[in-house]
Amino acid sequence: MTFDDMETTSTLTPAQRYFTKFTQSQLSGGIVLLVCTIIALVFANSPSLSHIWDFWNKECGLFAGRFSMKMSVVEWVNDALMVVFFFTVGLEIKREMTVGQLSTVKKATLPVVAALGGMLFPALIYTVFNASDPVSSNGWGIPMATDIAFAIGILSLLGNRVPIGVKVLLTALAIADDLGAILVLAIFYPTHALDFAALGIALGIFVLLLLMNKAGVRKGFVYVLCGIVMWYFVLCSGIHATIAGVLLALTIPMRSSVSQKAFVERGQALINEFKTSSDGTDLLANDAQQHLIHAMSENMDEMEPLLHKFESNLQPVVNFVIMPLFALANAGVAIDSFSLSGGIPSIAPGIFFGLFCGKPLGIFVFSWLAVKLKLADLPANTCWKQIFAMGILGGIGFTMSIFIDNLAFSDQSFIDMGKVVILISSLVAAVVGLAVMYLFTRNTNQQNK
């Protein structure tokens, strides 16, 4: 923390300092998401509140001349707002694959291989339970995904007790897992029959965006406007509309429009000119200094990559607006609507054992194979017990699992049952994973001293 940061912090009230700390915590987004999930369940199971719950099914739309577009509120959340969530996921994937934990073969091997195992094992376990049923068998993608916000948030509860290598591996694994889930979503879960004309237009816009990046276009609003048009045609194409967010993210420039050398030289020149332009008057009365401050701001703005601007500005919106709305709109299930007189449907054990058992087994086995075959190295100061505990936390499927659950089945009872099992599985994985990680890291602090 710099002196300026400390000075700014000291001027805040206790309530403001707490709010700032809460919004910057890795756990805070998960807490808000959990609270909204509980609220959704309460509303869905309270007859007196059913009229409020019906809000999500109301239709609204956009109208401009002959153009009209109508969807229910829940569809606007899932097909429009969630595009922003997938956009931020895409930005994170692009950053990690370019300069982060997935940027080289050596760095990427372990998390990518672990993520692959963490996707294949759950899908196979689900298929074992549901292979004979043509309706429920389509849900094999539900237990494949890890909820990065919840998983990282739960792990952060243990603070410095957890080796940094485990934290980095879980983050990289979850990002690789998100990439795999996005591919599964795009290829295997179309919303309707493909419209190749609309798909062709969307791909044409995607190519145009790539060319704009190559040509050095750095204006964010241009990418946003083209992205909205691309989203519309992806929505019409039959591929799930949220894929447009990922495609747009891949086109966002991540290099500054000026070099570091030019940035430093211009910044230093502006600072020197600012010092010499002082005439003893107040800053507000000194036009020259005001213009120089504006020039400094522009210099800094040019230096910050567009990808980082989008990521830093949208992350709070995603964590505290979009994801809570998604939970409110999708997590509510009327528990008393289920009848188990005919036995437990096969999707229940398929999802539960896929997430709770398949995830840790797949992550552990594939990680072990990668290390034993000398394809990758185990992170420093970590052991196999901690890798297994991390795999249990990978069984927190929540967001992406619910998203795929909505697309996998046409029968509402199957969709609702899937949501209930996802919530139960994720809760069990979070509690057990936290306890096991605590057990296997009890001597970490002493070892690091």
C-alpha positions, 0 to 999 in steps of 0.5 A: 500500500502506498502513502497516498493509499494510506492517506485516503484510507485514513479519511474514510469512516469505519463503515466506509472502510468495512465496505471497501474491504468487503467489496475487495475480498475474494469471499464477498462475492460468494457471500452475496451469491449465497444470500441471494440463493437463500432468498430465492429458495425462501421466495419459491417456497413461500406461497404468500410471496409467489406473486413477487416470484412471478416477476421473473416470468413477465415479458418485456422487450425492446422496440424500435420501428419494425424491430421488436425483441421480447423475452421474459425477465429471467431470459433477459438475465440468462441470455443478456446479463450473463453475457457480461459474466461470460465476457469477464470470464473470457477476459480472464482466460485471455489474460491467463493464456497470454501472460498468466498461469496458462501462458506457457506449456510448462505453466499450463500443463498441470492445471489444464490436465487437472481440469480435463480430469475434473471434467471427464470423471464427473461426466462419466459418473453421471453417464453411468447412472443415466445412460439408459434414459434418453431424457436424463442422459443429456445432463452429463455436462451439469457436474463438469463445471467448477464455480470459480468464485465460490471455490476461491472464496471458500479457500480464502477462508483459510488465509495463509494456512493454504500454500500459495501453490495450491491457491494458484493451481486452483485459480488456474484450474478453475479458469481452464475448467471455465474454458472447457465448460464454455466449449461444452456449452457452445458445442453440445447445448444449442438453444435451438436448431442452428441458423447458419445465416445468423451464425455467419453474420456473427462470425463475420462481426467477430472477424471484423473485431479481430481486424480492429484489434490488429489495426490498433483500435483502442476505443472501448465503445466501438467494441461494445457496440459491435459486441451487442450486434454480434450477441443478437446474431449469436442469439438468433443462431441457436448457439447460446447467446452467452458465447458472444461474450467470450468471443468479444473478450478474445478480440479485446486489445491487451497491449497499451497504445503507447510503449512504457518508455514513451509513457515514462518520458511523457509523464516525467515531462508533464510532472516537470512542467507542472512544477515549473508552472506553479505561480503560488496561486490555488490549483483551481486558479492555475489554468496551466496546471489544470491542463497538465493534470488533464494531460497526465490523466490522458497519458495514464489512460493510454497506458492502461490496456483496454482489457484491464479497463474492462476487467477492473470496471466490470468485476464489481458489477458481475460480483454484486449485480449480475451474479446475485440476479442470476441466483435470484432468478434461477436458484429458487425451487419449490421443494414441496413440488417433488414427489419421491414415491417412485424413487430418486430419479437417476439425475440426482445421484449422477449430479451428486456423485459427479460433483462430489466424487468425480471432481476430486478423483478426476483432478487428483488422478490426472494431476498425479499422472501428469507429474509421474509422467514428468509432464508437469511439476507439483507446486512448491510446498504442496502435497498430494493430500492438499491436491485432493482437498483442492479437488473436493472444492472443485466440486462446487458447481453452482453457477455454470452447473445451474446454467447448463441444467437450464439447457440440458432438460426440457422437463421442468421437473428435471430442471428443478431437481437438477438445481436442488441436487447442484445446491446440495452437492456444492454445499457438501463439497464446500463444507467437506473440502474446507474441513479436509483442506484445514486438516491437511494444512495444519502445519503449513504456517510452522513449515513456512517460518 
